[in-house]
Amino acid sequence: MIHLSARLAWHDTGWNGCICREPHLNASCIVQEQIRDGREDELEREHAGVPLADLPGWLPPCCRDIAAYADRGFTFVHRDPLDRDFLKPVSVNRRPLT
């Protein structure tokens, strides 16, 4: 038997593919380095509750986590969190679960 666990950043609206209602209060995002280092609190507060698919040309660094149960898809660029040269960025079309 194989067990798998996934660690997602906490989200105040159930990982529905929208920016948190109060992103500046989400301490879970501070724990994960790749999210903490890429946060733009003011920009996220301006777009609180907005679906990732509707954001104007940017995505928060937690976009993979908060869209686990998203109704709508979006595209993001996955970059190697260890910044190794041999793993190039990959564009990922995140489709909603059906």
SERODO-397409 format. One record per residue: residue number from 1; residue in one letter; x, y, z of N, C-alpha, C, O in turn. Coordinates in Angstrom, 1 decimal, always signed. Example, Ala and Ser with C-alpha at 12.3 -4.5 7.8 and 13.67 -1.06 7.14 Angstrom:
! residues 2
{setor 1 gunu A n_east +13.2 n_north -5.7 n_up +7.8 ca_east +12.3 ca_north -4.5 ca_up +7.8 c_east +13.2 c_north -3.3 c_up +7.8 o_east +14.2 o_north -3.3 o_up +8.5}
{setor 2 gunu S n_east +12.8 n_north -2.2 n_up +7.1 ca_east +13.7 ca_north -1.1 ca_up +7.1 c_east +12.9 c_north +0.0 c_up +7.9 o_east +13.4 o_north +1.1 o_up +8.0}
! end
This chain:
! residues 98
{setor 1 gunu M n_east +0.8 n_north -1.2 n_up +0.0 ca_east +0.0 ca_north +0.0 ca_up +0.0 c_east +0.9 c_north +1.2 c_up +0.0 o_east +1.9 o_north +1.3 o_up +0.7}
{setor 2 gunu I n_east +0.5 n_north +2.2 n_up -0.8 ca_east +1.2 ca_north +3.5 ca_up -0.9 c_east +0.4 c_north +4.6 c_up -0.3 o_east -0.8 o_north +4.7 o_up -0.6}
{setor 3 gunu H n_east +1.0 n_north +5.4 n_up +0.5 ca_east +0.3 ca_north +6.6 ca_up +1.1 c_east +0.9 c_north +7.8 c_up +0.5 o_east +2.1 o_north +7.9 o_up +0.3}
{setor 4 gunu L n_east +0.0 n_north +8.8 n_up +0.2 ca_east +0.4 ca_north +10.0 ca_up -0.4 c_east -0.2 c_north +11.2 c_up +0.4 o_east -1.4 o_north +11.1 o_up +0.7}
{setor 5 gunu S n_east +0.6 n_north +12.1 n_up +0.8 ca_east +0.1 ca_north +13.3 ca_up +1.4 c_east +0.6 c_north +14.5 c_up +0.7 o_east +1.7 o_north +14.5 o_up +0.1}
{setor 6 gunu A n_east -0.3 n_north +15.5 n_up +0.6 ca_east +0.1 ca_north +16.8 ca_up -0.1 c_east -0.1 c_north +17.9 c_up +0.9 o_east -1.1 o_north +17.9 o_up +1.7}
{setor 7 gunu R n_east +0.8 n_north +18.8 n_up +0.9 ca_east +0.8 ca_north +19.9 ca_up +1.8 c_east +0.3 c_north +21.2 c_up +1.0 o_east +1.1 o_north +21.6 o_up +0.2}
{setor 8 gunu L n_east -0.8 n_north +21.7 n_up +1.3 ca_east -1.4 ca_north +22.9 ca_up +0.7 c_east -1.3 c_north +24.0 c_up +1.7 o_east -1.5 o_north +23.8 o_up +2.9}
{setor 9 gunu A n_east -1.1 n_north +25.2 n_up +1.2 ca_east -1.2 ca_north +26.4 ca_up +2.0 c_east -2.7 c_north +26.5 c_up +2.4 o_east -3.6 o_north +26.3 o_up +1.6}
{setor 10 gunu W n_east -2.9 n_north +26.9 n_up +3.7 ca_east -4.3 ca_north +27.2 ca_up +4.1 c_east -4.9 c_north +28.2 c_up +3.3 o_east -4.3 o_north +29.1 o_up +2.8}
{setor 11 gunu H n_east -6.3 n_north +28.1 n_up +3.0 ca_east -7.0 ca_north +29.0 ca_up +2.2 c_east -8.3 c_north +29.3 c_up +2.9 o_east -9.0 o_north +28.4 o_up +3.3}
{setor 12 gunu D n_east -8.7 n_north +30.6 n_up +2.9 ca_east -10.0 ca_north +30.9 ca_up +3.7 c_east -11.3 c_north +30.7 c_up +2.9 o_east -12.3 o_north +31.0 o_up +3.5}
{setor 13 gunu T n_east -11.2 n_north +30.3 n_up +1.7 ca_east -12.5 ca_north +29.9 ca_up +1.0 c_east -12.4 c_north +28.5 c_up +0.3 o_east -13.0 o_north +28.3 o_up -0.7}
{setor 14 gunu G n_east -11.7 n_north +27.6 n_up +1.0 ca_east -11.8 ca_north +26.2 ca_up +0.5 c_east -11.1 c_north +25.9 c_up -0.7 o_east -11.5 o_north +25.0 o_up -1.5}
{setor 15 gunu W n_east -9.9 n_north +26.5 n_up -1.1 ca_east -9.1 ca_north +26.2 ca_up -2.2 c_east -10.0 c_north +26.2 c_up -3.5 o_east -9.8 o_north +25.4 o_up -4.4}
{setor 16 gunu N n_east -10.8 n_north +27.3 n_up -3.6 ca_east -11.8 ca_north +27.4 ca_up -4.7 c_east -11.2 c_north +28.1 c_up -6.0 o_east -12.0 o_north +28.4 o_up -6.9}
{setor 17 gunu G n_east -9.9 n_north +28.4 n_up -6.0 ca_east -9.4 ca_north +29.1 ca_up -7.1 c_east -9.5 c_north +30.6 c_up -7.1 o_east -9.3 o_north +31.3 o_up -8.1}
{setor 18 gunu C n_east -9.8 n_north +31.2 n_up -6.0 ca_east -9.9 ca_north +32.6 ca_up -5.8 c_east -8.8 c_north +33.1 c_up -4.8 o_east -8.4 o_north +32.3 o_up -3.9}
{setor 19 gunu I n_east -8.4 n_north +34.3 n_up -4.9 ca_east -7.5 ca_north +34.9 ca_up -3.9 c_east -8.3 c_north +34.9 c_up -2.5 o_east -9.5 o_north +35.1 o_up -2.5}
{setor 20 gunu C n_east -7.6 n_north +34.7 n_up -1.4 ca_east -8.2 ca_north +34.7 ca_up -0.1 c_east -9.0 c_north +36.0 c_up +0.1 o_east -8.7 o_north +37.0 o_up -0.5}
{setor 21 gunu R n_east -10.0 n_north +35.9 n_up +0.9 ca_east -10.8 ca_north +37.1 ca_up +1.3 c_east -9.9 c_north +38.1 c_up +2.1 o_east -10.1 o_north +39.3 o_up +2.0}
{setor 22 gunu E n_east -9.0 n_north +37.5 n_up +2.9 ca_east -8.1 ca_north +38.4 ca_up +3.7 c_east -6.7 c_north +37.8 c_up +3.6 o_east -6.2 o_north +37.2 o_up +4.5}
{setor 23 gunu P n_east -6.1 n_north +38.0 n_up +2.4 ca_east -4.8 ca_north +37.3 ca_up +2.2 c_east -3.7 c_north +37.8 c_up +3.1 o_east -2.8 o_north +37.0 o_up +3.4}
{setor 24 gunu H n_east -3.7 n_north +39.0 n_up +3.6 ca_east -2.7 ca_north +39.6 ca_up +4.5 c_east -2.7 c_north +38.9 c_up +5.8 o_east -1.8 o_north +39.0 o_up +6.6}
{setor 25 gunu L n_east -3.8 n_north +38.2 n_up +6.2 ca_east -3.9 ca_north +37.5 ca_up +7.5 c_east -3.6 c_north +36.0 c_up +7.4 o_east -3.6 o_north +35.3 o_up +8.4}
{setor 26 gunu N n_east -3.2 n_north +35.6 n_up +6.2 ca_east -2.9 ca_north +34.1 ca_up +6.0 c_east -1.5 c_north +33.8 c_up +6.4 o_east -0.6 o_north +34.0 o_up +5.6}
{setor 27 gunu A n_east -1.3 n_north +33.4 n_up +7.7 ca_east +0.0 ca_north +33.1 ca_up +8.2 c_east +0.6 c_north +31.8 c_up +7.5 o_east +1.8 o_north +31.6 o_up +7.5}
{setor 28 gunu S n_east -0.3 n_north +30.9 n_up +7.0 ca_east +0.2 ca_north +29.7 ca_up +6.4 c_east +1.1 c_north +30.0 c_up +5.2 o_east +2.1 o_north +29.3 o_up +4.9}
{setor 29 gunu C n_east +0.9 n_north +31.1 n_up +4.5 ca_east +1.7 ca_north +31.5 ca_up +3.3 c_east +3.1 c_north +31.9 c_up +3.7 o_east +4.0 o_north +31.9 o_up +2.9}
{setor 30 gunu I n_east +3.3 n_north +32.3 n_up +5.0 ca_east +4.6 ca_north +32.7 ca_up +5.4 c_east +5.5 c_north +31.6 c_up +5.7 o_east +6.7 o_north +31.7 o_up +5.7}
{setor 31 gunu V n_east +4.9 n_north +30.4 n_up +6.0 ca_east +5.7 ca_north +29.2 ca_up +6.3 c_east +6.3 c_north +28.6 c_up +5.1 o_east +7.5 o_north +28.2 o_up +5.2}
{setor 32 gunu Q n_east +5.7 n_north +28.7 n_up +3.9 ca_east +6.2 ca_north +28.1 ca_up +2.7 c_east +7.1 c_north +29.1 c_up +2.0 o_east +6.6 o_north +30.2 o_up +1.6}
{setor 33 gunu E n_east +8.4 n_north +28.8 n_up +1.9 ca_east +9.4 ca_north +29.8 ca_up +1.4 c_east +9.0 c_north +30.4 c_up +0.0 o_east +9.0 o_north +31.6 o_up -0.2}
{setor 34 gunu Q n_east +8.6 n_north +29.5 n_up -0.9 ca_east +8.3 ca_north +30.0 ca_up -2.3 c_east +7.1 c_north +30.9 c_up -2.3 o_east +7.0 o_north +31.7 o_up -3.2}
{setor 35 gunu I n_east +6.2 n_north +30.7 n_up -1.4 ca_east +5.0 ca_north +31.6 ca_up -1.3 c_east +5.4 c_north +32.9 c_up -0.6 o_east +5.1 o_north +34.0 o_up -1.1}
{setor 36 gunu R n_east +6.1 n_north +32.7 n_up +0.5 ca_east +6.4 ca_north +33.9 ca_up +1.4 c_east +7.3 c_north +34.9 c_up +0.6 o_east +7.1 o_north +36.1 o_up +0.6}
{setor 37 gunu D n_east +8.3 n_north +34.4 n_up -0.2 ca_east +9.2 ca_north +35.3 ca_up -0.9 c_east +8.6 c_north +35.9 c_up -2.1 o_east +9.1 o_north +36.9 o_up -2.6}
{setor 38 gunu G n_east +7.4 n_north +35.4 n_up -2.6 ca_east +6.8 ca_north +36.0 ca_up -3.8 c_east +5.5 c_north +36.8 c_up -3.5 o_east +4.9 o_north +37.3 o_up -4.4}
{setor 39 gunu R n_east +5.2 n_north +36.8 n_up -2.2 ca_east +3.9 ca_north +37.5 ca_up -1.9 c_east +3.9 c_north +39.0 c_up -2.2 o_east +5.0 o_north +39.7 o_up -2.0}
{setor 40 gunu E n_east +2.8 n_north +39.5 n_up -2.7 ca_east +2.6 ca_north +40.9 ca_up -2.8 c_east +1.3 c_north +41.3 c_up -2.1 o_east +0.3 o_north +41.3 o_up -2.7}
{setor 41 gunu D n_east +1.4 n_north +41.5 n_up -0.8 ca_east +0.2 ca_north +41.6 ca_up +0.0 c_east -0.7 c_north +42.7 c_up -0.5 o_east -1.9 o_north +42.5 o_up -0.5}
{setor 42 gunu E n_east -0.2 n_north +43.9 n_up -0.8 ca_east -1.1 ca_north +44.9 ca_up -1.3 c_east -1.9 c_north +44.6 c_up -2.5 o_east -3.1 o_north +44.8 o_up -2.6}
{setor 43 gunu L n_east -1.2 n_north +44.0 n_up -3.5 ca_east -1.9 ca_north +43.6 ca_up -4.7 c_east -2.9 c_north +42.5 c_up -4.5 o_east -4.0 o_north +42.5 o_up -5.0}
{setor 44 gunu E n_east -2.6 n_north +41.5 n_up -3.6 ca_east -3.5 ca_north +40.5 ca_up -3.3 c_east -4.7 c_north +41.0 c_up -2.5 o_east -5.8 o_north +40.6 o_up -2.7}
{setor 45 gunu R n_east -4.5 n_north +42.0 n_up -1.6 ca_east -5.6 ca_north +42.6 ca_up -0.9 c_east -6.6 c_north +43.3 c_up -1.9 o_east -7.8 o_north +43.3 o_up -1.7}
{setor 46 gunu E n_east -6.0 n_north +44.0 n_up -2.9 ca_east -6.8 ca_north +44.7 ca_up -3.9 c_east -7.7 c_north +43.7 c_up -4.7 o_east -8.7 o_north +44.1 o_up -5.2}
{setor 47 gunu H n_east -7.2 n_north +42.5 n_up -4.8 ca_east -7.9 ca_north +41.5 ca_up -5.6 c_east -8.5 c_north +40.3 c_up -4.8 o_east -8.8 o_north +39.2 o_up -5.3}
{setor 48 gunu A n_east -8.8 n_north +40.6 n_up -3.5 ca_east -9.3 ca_north +39.6 ca_up -2.6 c_east -10.6 c_north +39.0 c_up -3.1 o_east -11.5 o_north +39.8 o_up -3.5}
{setor 49 gunu G n_east -10.7 n_north +37.7 n_up -3.1 ca_east -11.9 ca_north +37.0 ca_up -3.6 c_east -12.0 c_north +36.9 c_up -5.1 o_east -13.0 o_north +36.2 o_up -5.6}
{setor 50 gunu V n_east -11.1 n_north +37.4 n_up -5.9 ca_east -11.2 ca_north +37.4 ca_up -7.3 c_east -10.7 c_north +36.0 c_up -7.8 o_east -9.6 o_north +35.5 o_up -7.3}
{setor 51 gunu P n_east -11.4 n_north +35.3 n_up -8.7 ca_east -10.9 ca_north +34.1 ca_up -9.3 c_east -9.5 c_north +34.3 c_up -10.0 o_east -9.3 o_north +35.3 o_up -10.7}
{setor 52 gunu L n_east -8.6 n_north +33.3 n_up -9.9 ca_east -7.3 ca_north +33.4 ca_up -10.6 c_east -7.5 c_north +33.6 c_up -12.1 o_east -6.7 o_north +34.3 o_up -12.7}
{setor 53 gunu A n_east -8.5 n_north +33.0 n_up -12.6 ca_east -8.7 ca_north +33.1 ca_up -14.1 c_east -9.1 c_north +34.5 c_up -14.5 o_east -8.9 o_north +34.9 o_up -15.7}
{setor 54 gunu D n_east -9.5 n_north +35.4 n_up -13.6 ca_east -9.8 ca_north +36.8 ca_up -13.9 c_east -8.8 c_north +37.8 c_up -13.5 o_east -9.0 o_north +39.0 o_up -13.7}
{setor 55 gunu L n_east -7.6 n_north +37.4 n_up -13.0 ca_east -6.6 ca_north +38.3 ca_up -12.6 c_east -5.9 c_north +38.9 c_up -13.8 o_east -5.7 o_north +38.2 o_up -14.8}
{setor 56 gunu P n_east -5.6 n_north +40.2 n_up -13.8 ca_east -5.1 ca_north +40.9 ca_up -14.9 c_east -3.6 c_north +40.8 c_up -15.1 o_east -2.8 o_north +41.7 o_up -14.8}
{setor 57 gunu G n_east -3.1 n_north +39.6 n_up -15.6 ca_east -1.8 ca_north +39.4 ca_up -16.0 c_east -0.8 c_north +39.0 c_up -14.9 o_east +0.4 o_north +39.1 o_up -15.1}
{setor 58 gunu W n_east -1.3 n_north +38.6 n_up -13.8 ca_east -0.3 ca_north +38.1 ca_up -12.7 c_east -1.1 c_north +37.1 c_up -11.9 o_east -2.3 o_north +37.0 o_up -11.9}
{setor 59 gunu L n_east -0.3 n_north +36.3 n_up -11.2 ca_east -0.9 ca_north +35.2 ca_up -10.3 c_east -0.1 c_north +35.3 c_up -9.0 o_east +1.1 o_north +35.6 o_up -9.0}
{setor 60 gunu P n_east -0.8 n_north +35.0 n_up -7.9 ca_east +0.0 ca_north +35.0 ca_up -6.6 c_east +0.8 c_north +33.7 c_up -6.5 o_east +0.5 o_north +32.7 o_up -7.3}
{setor 61 gunu P n_east +1.9 n_north +33.7 n_up -5.7 ca_east +2.7 ca_north +32.5 ca_up -5.7 c_east +2.1 c_north +31.3 c_up -5.1 o_east +2.6 o_north +30.2 o_up -5.3}
{setor 62 gunu C n_east +0.9 n_north +31.4 n_up -4.5 ca_east +0.2 ca_north +30.3 ca_up -4.0 c_east -0.8 c_north +29.7 c_up -5.0 o_east -1.7 o_north +28.9 o_up -4.6}
{setor 63 gunu C n_east -0.8 n_north +30.1 n_up -6.3 ca_east -1.8 ca_north +29.8 ca_up -7.2 c_east -2.0 c_north +28.3 c_up -7.4 o_east -3.2 o_north +27.8 o_up -7.6}
{setor 64 gunu R n_east -1.0 n_north +27.5 n_up -7.3 ca_east -1.2 ca_north +26.0 ca_up -7.4 c_east -2.0 c_north +25.5 c_up -6.2 o_east -2.8 o_north +24.6 o_up -6.4}
{setor 65 gunu D n_east -1.7 n_north +26.0 n_up -5.0 ca_east -2.4 ca_north +25.5 ca_up -3.8 c_east -3.9 c_north +25.9 c_up -3.8 o_east -4.7 o_north +25.1 o_up -3.5}
{setor 66 gunu I n_east -4.1 n_north +27.2 n_up -4.0 ca_east -5.5 ca_north +27.7 ca_up -3.8 c_east -6.5 c_north +27.3 c_up -4.8 o_east -7.7 o_north +27.6 o_up -4.7}
{setor 67 gunu A n_east -6.0 n_north +26.6 n_up -5.9 ca_east -6.9 ca_north +26.2 ca_up -7.0 c_east -7.2 c_north +24.7 c_up -7.0 o_east -7.6 o_north +24.1 o_up -8.0}
{setor 68 gunu A n_east -7.0 n_north +24.0 n_up -5.9 ca_east -7.2 ca_north +22.6 ca_up -5.8 c_east -8.6 c_north +22.2 c_up -6.2 o_east -8.8 o_north +21.1 o_up -6.8}
{setor 69 gunu Y n_east -9.6 n_north +23.0 n_up -5.9 ca_east -11.0 ca_north +22.7 ca_up -6.2 c_east -11.6 c_north +23.8 c_up -7.0 o_east -12.8 o_north +24.1 o_up -6.8}
{setor 70 gunu A n_east -10.8 n_north +24.4 n_up -7.9 ca_east -11.3 ca_north +25.6 ca_up -8.7 c_east -12.3 c_north +25.1 c_up -9.7 o_east -12.3 o_north +24.0 o_up -10.2}
{setor 71 gunu D n_east -13.3 n_north +26.0 n_up -9.9 ca_east -14.3 ca_north +25.8 ca_up -10.9 c_east -13.9 c_north +26.1 c_up -12.3 o_east -14.4 o_north +25.6 o_up -13.3}
{setor 72 gunu R n_east -12.9 n_north +27.0 n_up -12.4 ca_east -12.4 ca_north +27.5 ca_up -13.7 c_east -10.9 c_north +27.2 c_up -13.8 o_east -10.2 o_north +27.2 o_up -12.8}
{setor 73 gunu G n_east -10.4 n_north +27.0 n_up -15.0 ca_east -9.0 ca_north +26.8 ca_up -15.2 c_east -8.2 c_north +28.1 c_up -15.4 o_east -8.8 o_north +29.2 o_up -15.6}
{setor 74 gunu F n_east -6.9 n_north +28.0 n_up -15.4 ca_east -6.0 ca_north +29.1 ca_up -15.7 c_east -4.7 c_north +28.5 c_up -16.1 o_east -4.4 o_north +27.4 o_up -15.9}
{setor 75 gunu T n_east -3.8 n_north +29.4 n_up -16.6 ca_east -2.4 ca_north +28.9 ca_up -16.9 c_east -1.4 c_north +29.6 c_up -16.0 o_east -1.5 o_north +30.8 o_up -15.8}
{setor 76 gunu F n_east -0.4 n_north +28.9 n_up -15.6 ca_east +0.6 ca_north +29.5 ca_up -14.8 c_east +2.0 c_north +28.9 c_up -15.2 o_east +2.0 o_north +27.8 o_up -15.9}
{setor 77 gunu V n_east +3.0 n_north +29.5 n_up -14.9 ca_east +4.4 ca_north +29.0 ca_up -15.2 c_east +5.0 c_north +28.4 c_up -13.9 o_east +5.1 o_north +29.0 o_up -12.9}
{setor 78 gunu H n_east +5.3 n_north +27.1 n_up -14.1 ca_east +5.9 ca_north +26.4 ca_up -13.0 c_east +7.5 c_north +26.5 c_up -13.1 o_east +8.0 o_north +26.1 o_up -14.1}
{setor 79 gunu R n_east +8.1 n_north +27.0 n_up -12.1 ca_east +9.5 ca_north +27.2 ca_up -12.0 c_east +10.1 c_north +26.3 c_up -11.0 o_east +9.5 o_north +26.1 o_up -9.9}
{setor 80 gunu D n_east +11.3 n_north +25.8 n_up -11.2 ca_east +12.0 ca_north +24.9 ca_up -10.2 c_east +12.2 c_north +25.7 c_up -8.9 o_east +12.9 o_north +26.8 o_up -9.0}
{setor 81 gunu P n_east +11.7 n_north +25.3 n_up -7.8 ca_east +11.9 ca_north +26.0 ca_up -6.6 c_east +13.3 c_north +26.1 c_up -6.1 o_east +13.7 o_north +26.9 o_up -5.3}
{setor 82 gunu L n_east +14.2 n_north +25.2 n_up -6.6 ca_east +15.6 ca_north +25.2 ca_up -6.3 c_east +16.4 c_north +26.0 c_up -7.2 o_east +17.7 o_north +26.0 o_up -7.1}
{setor 83 gunu D n_east +15.8 n_north +26.6 n_up -8.2 ca_east +16.5 ca_north +27.4 ca_up -9.2 c_east +17.7 c_north +26.7 c_up -9.9 o_east +18.8 o_north +27.3 o_up -10.1}
{setor 84 gunu R n_east +17.5 n_north +25.4 n_up -10.3 ca_east +18.5 ca_north +24.7 ca_up -11.0 c_east +18.4 c_north +25.0 c_up -12.5 o_east +17.3 o_north +25.2 o_up -13.0}
{setor 85 gunu D n_east +19.6 n_north +25.2 n_up -13.1 ca_east +19.6 ca_north +25.6 ca_up -14.5 c_east +19.0 c_north +24.5 c_up -15.5 o_east +18.5 o_north +24.9 o_up -16.6}
{setor 86 gunu F n_east +19.1 n_north +23.3 n_up -15.1 ca_east +18.7 ca_north +22.2 ca_up -16.1 c_east +17.2 c_north +22.0 c_up -16.1 o_east +16.7 o_north +21.2 o_up -17.0}
{setor 87 gunu L n_east +16.5 n_north +22.6 n_up -15.2 ca_east +15.0 ca_north +22.4 ca_up -15.2 c_east +14.4 c_north +23.8 c_up -15.7 o_east +14.4 o_north +24.7 o_up -14.9}
{setor 88 gunu K n_east +14.0 n_north +23.8 n_up -16.9 ca_east +13.4 ca_north +25.1 ca_up -17.5 c_east +12.0 c_north +25.3 c_up -17.0 o_east +11.3 o_north +24.3 o_up -16.7}
{setor 89 gunu P n_east +11.5 n_north +26.5 n_up -17.0 ca_east +10.1 ca_north +26.8 ca_up -16.6 c_east +9.2 c_north +26.1 c_up -17.6 o_east +9.5 o_north +26.0 o_up -18.8}
{setor 90 gunu V n_east +8.1 n_north +25.7 n_up -17.1 ca_east +7.1 ca_north +25.0 ca_up -17.9 c_east +5.7 c_north +25.7 c_up -17.7 o_east +5.3 o_north +25.9 o_up -16.6}
{setor 91 gunu S n_east +5.0 n_north +26.0 n_up -18.8 ca_east +3.7 ca_north +26.5 ca_up -18.7 c_east +2.7 c_north +25.4 c_up -18.5 o_east +2.7 o_north +24.4 o_up -19.2}
{setor 92 gunu V n_east +1.8 n_north +25.6 n_up -17.5 ca_east +0.9 ca_north +24.5 ca_up -17.1 c_east -0.5 c_north +25.1 c_up -17.2 o_east -0.8 o_north +26.2 o_up -16.7}
{setor 93 gunu N n_east -1.4 n_north +24.4 n_up -18.0 ca_east -2.8 ca_north +24.8 ca_up -18.1 c_east -3.5 c_north +24.0 c_up -17.0 o_east -3.8 o_north +22.8 o_up -17.2}
{setor 94 gunu R n_east -3.9 n_north +24.7 n_up -15.9 ca_east -4.5 ca_north +24.1 ca_up -14.8 c_east -6.0 c_north +24.0 c_up -15.1 o_east -6.7 o_north +25.0 o_up -15.2}
{setor 95 gunu R n_east -6.5 n_north +22.8 n_up -15.3 ca_east -7.9 ca_north +22.6 ca_up -15.6 c_east -8.7 c_north +22.3 c_up -14.3 o_east -8.2 o_north +21.7 o_up -13.4}
{setor 96 gunu P n_east -10.0 n_north +22.7 n_up -14.3 ca_east -10.8 ca_north +22.5 ca_up -13.1 c_east -11.1 c_north +21.0 c_up -12.9 o_east -11.1 o_north +20.2 o_up -13.9}
{setor 97 gunu L n_east -11.3 n_north +20.5 n_up -11.7 ca_east -11.7 ca_north +19.2 ca_up -11.5 c_east -13.2 c_north +19.0 c_up -11.9 o_east -14.0 o_north +19.9 o_up -11.7}
{setor 98 gunu T n_east -13.5 n_north +17.9 n_up -12.5 ca_east -14.9 ca_north +17.7 ca_up -12.9 c_east -15.5 c_north +16.6 c_up -12.2 o_east -16.7 o_north +16.3 o_up -12.4}
! end
